[in-house]
């Protein structure tokens, strides 16, 4: 079962060319920034998307490490990053995706002449075809 709030320690590695960020408990969750402010923002986004991906893949989300178990170098600092997943899930589930489709040229010509919004018509048609009559995304049931 997914939680809605996570707090993980991130290691901020300060170097001449910027700040790299890694999460010791989440292999592959890496980012960077030119300033501490940018690194903080990027770390939050990286953590949100990493956890969202783990949730979608039904991966087990590990507990955060104890600070005493994290070894640091002299140019590194631990920063706690907190994420609230409800708005992240909503944003990702409502994110627009690009689709490529094929229609006859004559139909395209007429639709363009009539200033048809292709995306709106496709969305409307898909909703009607699927029997979806409200704007809320479908959620997976546990």
MIDOSE-1310 file (N, C-alpha, C; in nm, 2 decimals, decimal comma, always signed):
residues 142
xxxx	+0,08/-0,12/+0,00/+0,00/+0,00/+0,00/+0,09/+0,12/+0,00; +0,06/+0,22/-0,09/+0,13/+0,34/-0,10/+0,10/+0,44/+0,01; +0,20/+0,51/+0,05/+0,18/+0,62/+0,15/+0,16/+0,75/+0,06; +0,11/+0,85/+0,13/+0,10/+0,98/+0,06/+0,21/+1,08/+0,09
xxxx	+0,29/+1,05/+0,19/+0,40/+1,14/+0,23/+0,53/+1,06/+0,25; +0,64/+1,10/+0,19/+0,77/+1,04/+0,21/+0,87/+1,14/+0,24; +0,97/+1,10/+0,32/+1,08/+1,19/+0,35/+1,21/+1,10/+0,34; +1,30/+1,14/+0,26/+1,42/+1,06/+0,24/+1,54/+1,15/+0,25
xxxx	+1,65/+1,09/+0,30/+1,78/+1,17/+0,30/+1,84/+1,17/+0,16; +1,89/+1,28/+0,12/+1,96/+1,30/-0,01/+2,10/+1,34/+0,03; +2,19/+1,29/-0,05/+2,33/+1,34/-0,04/+2,36/+1,44/-0,14; +2,39/+1,56/-0,10/+2,43/+1,67/-0,19/+2,58/+1,67/-0,20
xxxx	+2,63/+1,65/-0,31/+2,78/+1,64/-0,34/+2,82/+1,77/-0,41; +2,89/+1,86/-0,33/+2,93/+1,99/-0,38/+3,06/+1,98/-0,46; +3,06/+2,03/-0,58/+3,18/+2,03/-0,67/+3,19/+2,16/-0,74; +3,30/+2,19/-0,80/+3,32/+2,32/-0,87/+3,22/+2,34/-0,98
xxxx	+3,18/+2,23/-1,05/+3,08/+2,24/-1,16/+2,94/+2,22/-1,12; +2,91/+2,22/-0,99/+2,77/+2,21/-0,95/+2,75/+2,12/-0,84; +2,62/+2,08/-0,81/+2,58/+2,00/-0,70/+2,51/+1,87/-0,76; +2,57/+1,76/-0,73/+2,50/+1,63/-0,77/+2,42/+1,58/-0,65
xxxx	+2,31/+1,52/-0,67/+2,22/+1,47/-0,57/+2,20/+1,32/-0,59; +2,21/+1,24/-0,48/+2,17/+1,10/-0,49/+2,09/+1,07/-0,37; +2,01/+0,97/-0,38/+1,93/+0,92/-0,27/+1,98/+0,78/-0,24; +2,05/+0,76/-0,13/+2,11/+0,63/-0,10/+2,01/+0,51/-0,09
xxxx	+1,89/+0,54/-0,06/+1,79/+0,43/-0,05/+1,72/+0,40/-0,18; +1,74/+0,48/-0,28/+1,67/+0,47/-0,41/+1,77/+0,47/-0,52; +1,83/+0,35/-0,55/+1,93/+0,35/-0,66/+1,87/+0,40/-0,79; +1,94/+0,48/-0,86/+1,90/+0,53/-0,99/+1,82/+0,67/-0,97
xxxx	+1,79/+0,71/-0,85/+1,73/+0,84/-0,83/+1,84/+0,94/-0,81; +1,88/+1,01/-0,92/+1,99/+1,10/-0,92/+1,94/+1,23/-0,99; +2,00/+1,34/-0,95/+1,98/+1,46/-1,02/+2,09/+1,56/-0,99; +2,08/+1,68/-1,03/+2,19/+1,78/-1,01/+2,13/+1,92/-1,02
xxxx	+2,22/+2,02/-0,98/+2,18/+2,16/-0,99/+2,30/+2,25/-0,99; +2,29/+2,37/-1,04/+2,40/+2,46/-1,03/+2,41/+2,53/-0,90; +2,29/+2,55/-0,83/+2,29/+2,61/-0,70/+2,22/+2,52/-0,60; +2,23/+2,55/-0,47/+2,16/+2,47/-0,37/+2,01/+2,48/-0,39
xxxx	+1,96/+2,60/-0,42/+1,82/+2,61/-0,45/+1,77/+2,52/-0,57; +1,85/+2,53/-0,68/+1,81/+2,44/-0,79/+1,82/+2,30/-0,76; +1,93/+2,26/-0,69/+1,94/+2,12/-0,65/+1,83/+2,07/-0,56; +1,78/+2,15/-0,47/+1,67/+2,12/-0,38/+1,54/+2,09/-0,47
xxxx	+1,52/+2,18/-0,56/+1,40/+2,17/-0,65/+1,41/+2,04/-0,73; +1,53/+2,02/-0,79/+1,55/+1,90/-0,88/+1,54/+1,78/-0,80; +1,59/+1,78/-0,67/+1,58/+1,66/-0,59/+1,44/+1,62/-0,55; +1,36/+1,73/-0,53/+1,22/+1,70/-0,50/+1,15/+1,64/-0,62
xxxx	+1,17/+1,70/-0,73/+1,11/+1,64/-0,86/+1,16/+1,50/-0,88; +1,28/+1,48/-0,87/+1,34/+1,34/-0,89/+1,28/+1,24/-0,80; +1,27/+1,28/-0,67/+1,21/+1,19/-0,57/+1,06/+1,16/-0,60; +0,99/+1,26/-0,64/+0,84/+1,25/-0,67/+0,83/+1,15/-0,79
xxxx	+0,90/+1,17/-0,90/+0,89/+1,09/-1,01/+0,94/+0,94/-0,99; +1,04/+0,93/-0,91/+1,10/+0,80/-0,88/+1,00/+0,72/-0,80; +0,94/+0,78/-0,70/+0,84/+0,71/-0,62/+0,72/+0,68/-0,70; +0,67/+0,77/-0,78/+0,56/+0,75/-0,86/+0,58/+0,63/-0,95
xxxx	+0,70/+0,62/-1,01/+0,73/+0,51/-1,10/+0,73/+0,38/-1,02; +0,79/+0,38/-0,90/+0,79/+0,26/-0,82/+0,64/+0,21/-0,78; +0,56/+0,31/-0,75/+0,42/+0,28/-0,72/+0,35/+0,21/-0,84; +0,37/+0,27/-0,96/+0,31/+0,22/-1,08/+0,36/+0,08/-1,11
xxxx	+0,49/+0,05/-1,08/+0,54/-0,08/-1,11/+0,52/-0,18/-0,99; +0,45/-0,13/-0,89/+0,42/-0,21/-0,77/+0,55/-0,26/-0,71; +0,66/-0,18/-0,71/+0,78/-0,21/-0,65/+0,77/-0,17/-0,50; +0,84/-0,25/-0,42/+0,84/-0,22/-0,27/+0,92/-0,09/-0,25
xxxx	+0,86/+0,00/-0,18/+0,93/+0,13/-0,15/+1,00/+0,11/-0,02; +1,14/+0,13/-0,02/+1,22/+0,10/+0,10/+1,20/+0,21/+0,21; +1,23/+0,17/+0,33/+1,23/+0,27/+0,44/+1,36/+0,36/+0,42; +1,35/+0,48/+0,47/+1,47/+0,57/+0,46/+1,58/+0,52/+0,56
xxxx	+1,70/+0,54/+0,52/+1,81/+0,50/+0,60/+1,82/+0,58/+0,73; +1,88/+0,52/+0,83/+1,91/+0,60/+0,95/+2,04/+0,69/+0,91; +2,04/+0,81/+0,96/+2,15/+0,90/+0,93/+2,28/+0,84/+0,97; +2,29/+0,77/+1,08/+2,41/+0,71/+1,13/+2,47/+0,61/+1,04
xxxx	+2,39/+0,56/+0,94/+2,44/+0,46/+0,85/+2,48/+0,52/+0,72; +2,48/+0,65/+0,70/+2,52/+0,72/+0,58/+2,66/+0,78/+0,60; +2,75/+0,73/+0,52/+2,89/+0,79/+0,52/+2,90/+0,90/+0,42; +2,96/+1,01/+0,47/+2,98/+1,13/+0,39/+3,12/+1,16/+0,37
xxxx	+3,15/+1,23/+0,25/+3,28/+1,28/+0,23/+3,28/+1,43/+0,27; +3,39/+1,50/+0,28/+3,39/+1,63/+0,33/+3,31/+1,73/+0,25; +3,30/+1,71/+0,12/+3,22/+1,80/+0,04/+3,07/+1,76/+0,02; +3,02/+1,68/+0,11/+2,89/+1,63/+0,10/+2,81/+1,66/+0,22
xxxx	+2,68/+1,68/+0,20/+2,58/+1,71/+0,31/+2,46/+1,63/+0,29; +2,39/+1,60/+0,40/+2,26/+1,53/+0,39/+2,15/+1,64/+0,40; +2,06/+1,62/+0,31/+1,94/+1,71/+0,31/+1,82/+1,62/+0,30; +1,72/+1,65/+0,39/+1,60/+1,57/+0,38/+1,51/+1,63/+0,28
xxxx	+1,45/+1,54/+0,19/+1,36/+1,58/+0,09/+1,23/+1,52/+0,12; +1,12/+1,60/+0,13/+0,99/+1,56/+0,16/+0,90/+1,57/+0,03; +0,82/+1,47/+0,00/+0,73/+1,48/-0,11/+0,59/+1,43/-0,06; +0,49/+1,50/-0,11/+0,35/+1,47/-0,09/+0,29/+1,42/-0,22
xxxx	+0,26/+1,29/-0,23/+0,23/+1,22/-0,35/+0,09/+1,24/-0,41; -0,01/+1,29/-0,34/-0,14/+1,30/-0,40/-0,14/+1,39/-0,52; -0,09/+1,52/-0,51/-0,09/+1,60/-0,63/+0,00/+1,55/-0,74; +0,11/+1,48/-0,70/+0,20/+1,42/-0,80/+0,12/+1,31/-0,88
xxxx	+0,05/+1,23/-0,81/-0,03/+1,12/-0,88/-0,13/+1,19/-0,97; -0,20/+1,29/-0,92/-0,30/+1,35/-1,00/-0,24/+1,42/-1,13; -0,13/+1,49/-1,11/-0,07/+1,55/-1,22/-0,02/+1,45/-1,33; +0,04/+1,34/-1,28/+0,09/+1,24/-1,38/-0,03/+1,17/-1,45
xxxx	-0,14/+1,14/-1,38/-0,25/+1,08/-1,44/-0,33/+1,16/-1,54; -0,32/+1,30/-1,52/-0,38/+1,39/-1,61/-0,29/+1,45/-1,71; -0,17/+1,41/-1,72/-0,07/+1,46/-1,81/-0,11/+1,43/-1,95; -0,09/+1,52/-2,04/-0,13/+1,50/-2,18/-0,02/+1,41/-2,24
xxxx	-0,06/+1,32/-2,33/+0,03/+1,24/-2,40/+0,00/+1,26/-2,55; +0,11/+1,26/-2,63/+0,10/+1,28/-2,77/+0,07/+1,15/-2,84; -0,02/+1,15/-2,93/-0,06/+1,03/-3,01/-0,05/+1,06/-3,16; +0,00/+0,97/-3,23/+0,00/+0,98/-3,38/-0,11/+0,90/-3,43
xxxx	-0,19/+0,96/-3,53/-0,30/+0,89/-3,59/-0,30/+0,91/-3,73; -0,38/+0,83/-3,80/-0,39/+0,84/-3,95/-0,54/+0,86/-3,98; -0,56/+0,96/-4,06/-0,70/+0,98/-4,12/-0,69/+1,01/-4,27; -0,80/+0,99/-4,34/-0,79/+1,02/-4,48/-0,76/+1,17/-4,51
xxxx	-0,69/+1,20/-4,61/-0,65/+1,34/-4,64/-0,78/+1,43/-4,66; -0,88/+1,38/-4,73/-1,00/+1,46/-4,75/-1,06/+1,50/-4,62; -1,06/+1,40/-4,52/-1,12/+1,43/-4,39/-1,04/+1,54/-4,32; -0,91/+1,52/-4,32/-0,82/+1,62/-4,26/-0,84/+1,76/-4,32
xxxx	-0,85/+1,77/-4,46/-0,87/+1,89/-4,53/-1,00/+1,96/-4,48; -1,11/+1,89/-4,48/-1,24/+1,94/-4,43/-1,23/+1,99/-4,29; -1,17/+1,91/-4,20/-1,16/+1,94/-4,06/-1,08/+2,07/-4,04; -0,97/+2,08/-4,11/-0,88/+2,20/-4,10/-0,95/+2,32/-4,15
xxxx	-1,03/+2,30/-4,26/-1,11/+2,42/-4,31/-1,21/+2,47/-4,21; -1,26/+2,37/-4,13/-1,36/+2,41/-4,03/-1,30/+2,44/-3,89; -1,17/+2,45/-3,89/-1,10/+2,48/-3,77/-1,13/+2,38/-3,65; -1,13/+2,26/-3,68/-1,16/+2,15/-3,58/-1,04/+2,14/-3,49
xxxx	-1,07/+2,13/-3,36/-0,96/+2,10/-3,26/-0,95/+1,95/-3,26; -0,85/+1,89/-3,32/-0,84/+1,74/-3,33/-0,83/+1,68/-3,20; -0,75/+1,74/-3,11/-0,73/+1,68/-2,97/-0,87/+1,67/-2,90; -0,94/+1,78/-2,90/-1,07/+1,79/-2,83/-1,17/+1,68/-2,89
xxxx	-1,17/+1,67/-3,02/-1,27/+1,58/-3,09/-1,23/+1,43/-3,05; -1,10/+1,40/-3,05/-1,05/+1,27/-3,02/-1,08/+1,24/-2,87; -1,06/+1,33/-2,78/-1,09/+1,31/-2,64/-1,24/+1,28/-2,62; -1,32/+1,37/-2,68/-1,46/+1,35/-2,67/-1,51/+1,22/-2,73
xxxx	-1,46/+1,18/-2,84/-1,50/+1,05/-2,90/-1,45/+0,94/-2,82; -1,33/+0,94/-2,77/-1,28/+0,83/-2,68/-1,37/+0,82/-2,55; -1,40/+0,93/-2,49/-1,48/+0,93/-2,37/-1,62/+0,87/-2,40; -1,68/+0,91/-2,51/-1,81/+0,85/-2,55/-1,80/+0,70/-2,58
xxxx	-1,70/+0,66/-2,65/-1,67/+0,52/-2,69/-1,65/+0,44/-2,56; -1,58/+0,49/-2,46/-1,55/+0,42/-2,34/-1,65/+0,44/-2,23; -1,75/+0,52/-2,25/-1,86/+0,54/-2,15/-1,81/+0,62/-2,03; -1,72/+0,72/-2,06/-1,67/+0,80/-1,95/-1,73/+0,94/-1,97
xxxx	-1,81/+0,98/-1,86/-1,88/+1,10/-1,88/-1,84/+1,21/-1,78; -1,74/+1,19/-1,70/-1,69/+1,29/-1,61/-1,54/+1,32/-1,64; -1,48/+1,41/-1,57/-1,34/+1,45/-1,60/-1,24/+1,38/-1,51; -1,29/+1,30/-1,42/-1,19/+1,24/-1,32/-1,12/+1,12/-1,39
xxxx	-0,99/+1,11/-1,36/-0,92/+1,00/-1,42/-0,96/+0,87/-1,36; -0,95/+0,76/-1,43/-0,97/+0,63/-1,38/-0,86/+0,59/-1,29; -0,89/+0,53/-1,17/-0,78/+0,49/-1,08/-0,79/+0,34/-1,07; -0,67/+0,28/-1,05/-0,66/+0,14/-1,03/-0,72/+0,11/-0,89
xx	-0,79/+0,01/-0,88/-0,85/-0,03/-0,75/-0,75/-0,13/-0,68; -0,73/-0,11/-0,55/-0,64/-0,20/-0,48/-0,68/-0,35/-0,48
